[in-house]
Amino acid sequence: MFYQIPLTRTRFTEGLKYLSNVAECFWLITDASIIAKSLKDKSYFITIDS
């Protein structure tokens, strides 16, 4: 299952949803999404690995 941030239309997995709920770090997904969107012109498909 995928989830989506409405403002940025970024999709993320159940694992990230679980992490954001348990660690209370939804901001991390949002920040990574904004950075990825800024790199969109350089590549069509972007992943952010930690």
CORVENCOR-V966000 format. One record per backbone hydrogen bond with DSSP energy under -0.5 kcal/mol. CO is the residue of the C=O (numbers start at 1). NH is the residue of the N-H. Records with the same first field share a line. If there is no record, write none. Layout:
BEGIN
CO = NH + NH
END
This chain:
BEGIN
1 = 14
3 = 12
4 = 6
5 = 9 + 10
10 = 5
12 = 3
13 = 17
14 = 18
15 = 19
16 = 20
17 = 21
18 = 22
19 = 23
20 = 25
25 = 28 + 29
26 = 30
27 = 31
28 = 32
29 = 33
30 = 34
31 = 35
32 = 36
33 = 37
34 = 38
35 = 39
36 = 39
37 = 40
39 = 42 + 43
44 = 46
47 = 49
END
